[in-house]
């Protein structure tokens, strides 16, 4: 992640701004023709994603000292409060951009929301271009995540062969995929599998929707007609695995992807083993029907790619002439909050009242603001450890804790004040200045010159950097009709924050939350929360000989003293079934982004055990008990922002009558929030 201070340099931005103002046509000739009729000096309102993290924590300038943009007014704020916000936000943000070398005409209004990193400006078009270019410069330093939607569709063979003819020399197969999805909606094709994968560039991700079965192998019949066996696990279902890498242009994606897909259920069948004059002996075997692919592709962001086509053939079965096709869609999404339209609304409704739009050609003369006279008052919420910093920031060497006490030495303690602590940090307090600390709310109230206030803010920011932070993660596994979950997946495609969709689907009657896990972890520390049941299943069965002593009757011979008998024995294995959520969060250098390495394992149906030996007249089939486990697993690495909600994966549960006879999907949603070690009511 980029540092919060990695913003465009003054020299670079100054040259850039002058270039943009003098040459707003820094676009292609085709784009220039499209904009030819637009008046470059027309005043317009534009909104940008503006991840200038230095604006959030505050910045300092030689002219005006320490500055920080105000937060948005409350939803029920009065007209006066909104106009006051516009004045203060414009004053701070305009000054910040001017420090980067941008120049604005008289009458400009520029607002910034520190929460959503949204910048909205009322400027002439010619000046909007420089703001847009600066926004792009910031955006280029923001990490992107890879969002994939793998899909398997089955359709008549003639239909898919016709589609294959269209993709010759075409790198984007979105049109063909959309056409096939239309056939699915009409009932002329079948959606076999659809899921979602998210991961960071260069990080492997995996999603499994499988049934694991403990299958008896090494079946044998002993002298006592007991079937002996050992059990081993076999998987059945769909497994996607990927390792994507984003290109240097932030537009191309090198995609390594693999698929293992059972296109038909595993079949347990009896195979002839041998015969004799009286009996036919058979042994149970498992037949699997598996399709798969492993390949590498290069894609552009926002496109779809056909990965592979195969025929799901089952020998000897009466089946239609169908083919199955695997596709993947991709979106490269920057880890940024969604922009807010509130700022544009403020400018449209209140902008003219605060500062009327000038008439005529814009005047780009920049008037320097004078340094404020006198003193100003500032209030800061600070860490509760502030008053304990006096002894750790200098002031002489600490006393020897192991020295013998001097009985005659007088002892006394001096309680340091807030002013003492700040003075020890090099901050001056001229006549008329003051510093007061309100312990109940951990608030520092400073009255001083702007120059000294700047030093105070720098000192407070250094304290905040040391505040202990943790990450609280909430994970929901949800369930609903297939159409609802697929619609939610489509609505969140290419969207970084899924709060709106999460709120919408919770209002649907057929939607339900299956389980919820919550856990808190420190940055860089692995945490796990689980709710599991131990489940034992037969793993082997065998017979062994055992000699037992018998009572000797009078007159019996010694060779009858012991009798050999055959005993049946077996082994059981135990696994945990339920839900396990494991996560390893790492805070970014900006202390807003969170890198999450996580794994979710969920058993969506109880295990089932079946299978006995086949016995009949002149027939014996060797078989043992088979135990099937139904689970889904999501393993990935993502980057998110504190407070965002993300839909990470979806799967189709099977294994119960409810699931097998209906179109039901499950999905996992996740929310991560940064928790600071502050007293109740404090802000960052």
Long-range contacts (C-beta under 8 A, 24 or more apart in sequence): 1-143, 1-588, 1-589, 1-590, 1-593, 1-595, 1-639, 2-141, 2-142, 2-143, 2-589, 2-590, 3-589, 3-590, 4-53, 4-54, 4-56, 4-57, 4-589, 4-590, 4-591, 5-53, 5-54, 6-141, 7-52, 7-53, 7-54, 7-100, 7-138, 8-100, 8-134, 8-137, 8-138, 10-99, 10-100, 10-101, 11-101, 12-137, 13-100, 13-101, 13-102, 13-134, 13-137, 14-100, 14-101, 15-101, 16-101, 16-130, 16-133, 16-134, 16-137, 17-100, 17-101, 17-102, 17-103, 17-130, 17-133, 17-134, 18-101, 18-103, 20-129, 20-130, 20-133, 21-103, 21-126, 21-127, 21-129, 21-130, 21-364, 24-125, 24-126, 24-129, 26-129, 26-133, 38-125, 39-125, 40-124, 40-125, 40-126, 41-124, 41-125, 41-126, 41-361, 41-362, 42-124, 42-125, 43-107, 43-122, 43-123, 43-124, 43-357, 43-362, 44-122, 44-123, 44-124, 44-125, 44-128, 45-120, 45-121, 45-122, 45-344, 45-347, 45-348, 45-351, 46-120, 46-121, 46-123, 46-128, 46-131, 46-132, 47-118, 47-119, 47-120, 47-339, 47-341, 47-343, 47-344, 48-118, 48-119, 48-120, 48-121, 48-131, 48-132, 48-135, 48-339, 49-117, 49-118, 49-119, 49-135, 49-139, 49-334, 49-336, 49-339, 50-112, 50-117, 50-118, 50-119, 50-135, 50-138, 51-117, 51-138, 51-139, 51-141, 51-142, 51-336, 52-96, 52-117, 52-119, 52-138, 53-590, 53-592, 54-96, 55-92, 55-93, 55-96, 55-112, 55-114, 56-114, 56-117, 57-461, 57-464, 58-457, 58-461, 59-96, 59-99, 60-454, 60-457, 60-458, 61-95, 61-99, 63-95, 63-368, 63-369, 63-371, 64-95, 64-369, 64-371, 64-372, 64-450, 65-450, 65-451, 65-453, 65-454, 66-450, 66-453, 66-454, 66-456, 66-457, 66-458, 67-92, 67-95, 67-96, 68-92, 68-457, 69-93, 69-112, 69-114, 71-113, 71-114, 71-115, 72-113, 72-115, 72-340, 72-342, 79-350, 82-346, 82-350, 83-350, 83-353, 83-354, 85-111, 85-346, 86-111, 86-346, 86-347, 86-350, 86-351, 86-354, 87-354, 90-354, 90-355, 93-119, 95-369, 97-131, 97-134, 98-366, 100-134, 102-127, 102-130, 102-131, 102-134, 103-127, 103-130, 103-364, 103-366, 104-364, 104-366, 105-358, 105-362, 105-363, 105-364, 105-365, 106-358, 106-362, 106-363, 106-365, 107-355, 107-356, 107-357, 107-358, 107-362, 109-347, 109-351, 109-354, 109-355, 111-343, 111-346, 111-347, 112-343, 113-340, 113-342, 113-343, 115-337, 115-340, 116-337, 116-338, 116-339, 116-340, 117-336, 117-337, 117-339, 118-337, 118-339, 118-340, 118-343, 119-343, 120-343, 120-344, 120-346, 120-347, 122-347, 122-351, 122-357, 124-362, 126-362, 127-362, 127-364, 139-334, 139-336, 140-250, 142-334, 142-335, 142-336, 143-200, 143-334, 143-335, 143-593, 143-639, 144-201, 144-246, 144-250, 144-332, 144-333, 144-334, 144-335, 145-198, 145-199, 145-200, 145-201, 145-332, 145-333, 145-335, 145-496, 145-638, 145-639, 146-198, 146-199, 146-200, 146-201, 146-244, 146-246, 146-253, 146-330, 146-331, 146-332, 147-196, 147-197, 147-198, 147-330, 147-331, 147-332, 147-333, 147-493, 147-494, 148-196, 148-197, 148-198, 148-199, 148-242, 148-244, 148-255, 148-328, 148-329, 148-330, 149-194, 149-195, 149-196, 149-197, 149-328, 149-329, 149-330, 149-489, 149-493, 150-193, 150-194, 150-195, 150-197, 150-240, 150-257, 150-259, 150-326, 150-327, 150-328, 151-177, 151-191, 151-193, 151-194, 151-326, 151-327, 151-328, 151-329, 152-191, 152-192, 152-193, 152-194, 152-238, 152-261, 152-324, 152-325, 152-326, 152-327, 153-180, 153-181, 153-184, 153-189, 153-190, 153-191, 153-192, 153-324, 153-325, 153-327, 154-189, 154-190, 154-192, 154-312, 154-322, 154-323, 154-324, 154-325, 155-180, 155-183, 155-188, 155-189, 155-190, 155-322, 155-323, 155-325, 156-188, 156-189, 156-320, 156-321, 156-322, 156-323, 157-311, 157-321, 157-322, 157-323, 158-321, 159-183, 159-188, 159-189, 160-309, 160-323, 160-325, 161-323, 163-325, 164-309, 167-306, 171-299, 171-300, 171-303, 171-305, 172-300, 172-303, 172-304, 172-305, 173-303, 173-304, 173-305, 173-306, 173-327, 174-303, 174-304, 174-329, 176-304, 176-306, 177-304, 177-306, 177-327, 177-329, 180-325, 192-261, 192-263, 192-324, 193-238, 193-261, 193-652, 194-486, 194-489, 194-650, 195-238, 195-240, 195-649, 195-650, 195-651, 196-489, 196-647, 196-648, 196-649, 196-650, 196-667, 197-240, 197-242, 197-636, 197-649, 198-636, 198-638, 198-646, 198-648, 198-649, 199-242, 199-244, 199-636, 199-637, 199-638, 200-595, 200-637, 200-638, 200-639, 201-244, 201-245, 201-246, 202-243, 202-244, 202-245, 203-243, 203-636, 203-637, 204-241, 204-242, 204-243, 204-637, 205-241, 205-242, 205-243, 205-635, 205-636, 205-637, 206-239, 206-240, 206-241, 206-242, 206-633, 206-634, 206-635, 206-636, 207-239, 207-240, 207-632, 207-633, 207-634, 207-635, 207-636, 207-649, 207-651, 208-237, 208-238, 208-239, 208-631, 208-632, 208-633, 208-634, 209-237, 209-238, 209-239, 209-632, 209-651, 209-652, 210-235, 210-236, 210-237, 210-238, 210-239, 210-631, 210-632, 210-633, 211-235, 211-236, 211-237, 211-628, 211-629, 211-630, 211-631, 211-654, 211-655, 212-236, 212-628, 212-629, 212-631, 213-266, 213-626, 213-627, 213-628, 213-629, 214-537, 214-538, 214-539, 214-573, 214-626, 214-627, 214-628, 215-268, 215-286, 215-626, 216-284, 216-611, 216-623, 216-624, 216-625, 216-626, 219-283, 219-284, 219-622, 219-623, 219-624, 220-622, 221-281, 221-620, 221-622, 222-542, 222-543, 222-566, 223-543, 223-566, 224-543, 224-566, 226-541, 226-542, 226-543, 226-566, 226-568, 227-541, 227-613, 227-622, 227-623, 227-624, 228-540, 228-541, 228-542, 228-543, 229-540, 229-541, 229-622, 229-624, 230-539, 230-540, 231-537, 231-538, 231-539, 231-540, 231-573, 231-624, 231-627, 234-266, 234-286, 234-288, 235-260, 236-262, 236-265, 236-266, 236-288, 237-261, 237-262, 238-262, 244-330, 246-332, 250-301, 250-332, 251-300, 251-301, 251-332, 252-298, 252-299, 252-300, 252-301, 253-298, 253-299, 253-300, 253-301, 253-330, 253-332, 254-296, 254-297, 254-298, 255-296, 255-297, 255-298, 255-299, 255-305, 255-328, 255-330, 256-295, 256-296, 257-293, 257-294, 257-295, 257-296, 257-297, 257-307, 257-328, 258-292, 258-293, 258-294, 259-291, 259-292, 259-293, 259-294, 259-307, 259-308, 259-326, 260-290, 260-291, 260-292, 261-290, 261-291, 261-292, 261-326, 262-288, 262-289, 262-290, 262-291, 263-289, 263-290, 263-291, 263-310, 263-312, 263-324, 264-289, 264-312, 264-314, 265-289, 268-611, 268-623, 268-626, 270-614, 270-621, 270-623, 273-622, 278-618, 279-618, 279-619, 279-620, 280-618, 280-619, 280-620, 281-620, 281-621, 281-622, 282-614, 282-619, 282-620, 282-621, 282-622, 283-621, 283-622, 283-623, 284-611, 284-621, 284-622, 284-623, 284-624, 289-314, 291-324, 293-326, 299-330, 301-330, 301-331, 301-332, 302-330, 302-331, 302-332, 302-494, 303-329, 303-330, 304-328, 304-329, 304-330, 305-330, 329-493, 331-493, 331-494, 333-494, 333-495, 333-496, 334-496, 335-496, 335-593, 335-639, 335-640, 335-641, 336-496, 336-641, 337-496, 337-497, 337-641, 337-644, 338-495, 338-496, 338-497, 371-450, 372-450, 374-449, 375-432, 375-433, 375-447, 375-448, 375-449, 376-447, 376-448, 376-449, 376-450, 376-453, 377-445, 377-446, 377-447, 378-445, 378-446, 378-453, 378-456, 378-457, 379-443, 379-444, 379-445, 379-446, 380-443, 380-444, 380-446, 380-456, 380-457, 380-460, 381-441, 381-442, 381-443, 381-444, 381-678, 381-682, 381-683, 382-442, 382-443, 382-444, 382-460, 382-463, 382-464, 383-442, 383-463, 383-464, 383-466, 383-467, 383-677, 383-678, 384-442, 384-677, 384-678, 384-679, 384-682, 385-463, 386-418, 386-421, 386-437, 386-442, 386-444, 386-463, 387-416, 387-418, 387-421, 387-437, 387-439, 389-421, 389-463, 390-416, 390-420, 390-421, 390-424, 393-421, 393-424, 393-425, 394-424, 395-424, 418-444, 422-446, 422-456, 422-459, 425-455, 425-459, 426-455, 427-452, 427-455, 427-456, 427-459, 428-452, 441-679, 441-681, 441-682, 442-678, 442-679, 442-682, 464-684, 465-591, 467-676, 467-677, 467-678, 468-522, 468-676, 468-677, 469-523, 469-587, 469-591, 469-674, 469-675, 469-676, 469-677, 470-520, 470-521, 470-522, 470-523, 470-674, 470-675, 471-520, 471-521, 471-522, 471-523, 471-585, 471-587, 471-594, 471-672, 471-673, 471-674, 471-675, 472-518, 472-519, 472-520, 472-672, 472-673, 472-675, 473-518, 473-519, 473-520, 473-521, 473-527, 473-583, 473-585, 473-596, 473-598, 473-670, 473-671, 473-672, 473-673, 474-516, 474-517, 474-518, 474-670, 474-671, 474-672, 474-673, 475-516, 475-517, 475-518, 475-581, 475-600, 475-668, 475-669, 475-670, 476-513, 476-515, 476-516, 476-668, 476-669, 476-670, 477-513, 477-514, 477-515, 477-516, 477-579, 477-600, 477-602, 477-666, 477-667, 477-668, 478-505, 478-511, 478-512, 478-513, 478-514, 478-666, 478-667, 478-668, 478-669, 479-511, 479-512, 479-513, 479-514, 479-653, 479-664, 479-665, 479-666, 479-667, 480-505, 480-508, 480-510, 480-511, 480-512, 480-664, 480-665, 481-510, 481-663, 481-664, 481-665, 482-652, 482-663, 482-664, 482-665, 483-663, 484-508, 484-510, 484-511, 484-665, 485-650, 485-665, 485-666, 485-667, 486-650, 486-665, 488-647, 488-667, 489-647, 489-650, 489-667, 492-647, 496-641, 496-644, 497-641, 497-644, 497-645, 497-646, 498-644, 498-645, 498-646, 498-647, 498-669, 499-644, 499-645, 501-647, 502-645, 502-647, 502-669, 514-602, 514-604, 514-666, 515-579, 515-602, 517-579, 517-581, 519-581, 519-583, 520-675, 521-583, 521-584, 521-585, 523-585, 523-586, 523-587, 524-584, 524-585, 524-586, 525-584, 525-585, 526-582, 526-583, 526-584, 527-582, 527-583, 527-584, 527-585, 528-580, 528-581, 528-582, 528-583, 529-580, 529-581, 530-576, 530-578, 530-579, 530-580, 530-581, 531-578, 531-579, 532-576, 532-577, 532-578, 532-579, 532-580, 533-576, 533-577, 533-578, 534-574, 534-575, 534-576, 535-574, 535-575, 535-576, 535-577, 535-607, 536-572, 536-573, 536-574, 537-572, 537-573, 537-575, 537-607, 537-609, 537-625, 537-627, 538-570, 538-571, 538-572, 538-609, 538-624, 538-625, 538-627, 539-570, 539-571, 539-572, 539-573, 540-570, 540-571, 541-568, 541-569, 541-570, 541-624, 542-568, 542-569, 542-570, 543-567, 543-568, 543-569, 544-569, 575-629, 577-603, 577-606, 577-607, 577-629, 577-631, 578-602, 578-603, 579-603, 585-672, 587-674, 588-639, 591-674, 592-641, 592-642, 592-674, 593-639, 593-640, 593-641, 594-639, 594-640, 594-641, 594-642, 594-672, 594-674, 595-637, 595-638, 595-639, 596-637, 596-638, 596-639, 596-640, 596-670, 596-672, 597-637, 598-634, 598-635, 598-636, 598-637, 598-638, 598-670, 599-633, 599-634, 599-635, 600-632, 600-633, 600-634, 600-635, 600-648, 600-649, 600-668, 601-631, 601-632, 601-633, 602-631, 602-632, 602-633, 602-666, 602-668, 603-629, 603-630, 603-631, 604-630, 604-631, 604-632, 604-651, 604-653, 604-655, 604-659, 604-666, 605-630, 605-653, 605-654, 605-655, 605-656, 605-659, 606-630, 606-655, 606-656, 608-655, 628-655, 630-654, 630-655, 632-666, 634-668, 640-670, 640-672, 642-672, 642-673, 642-674, 643-671, 643-673, 644-671, 644-672, 645-669, 645-670, 645-671, 646-670, 646-671
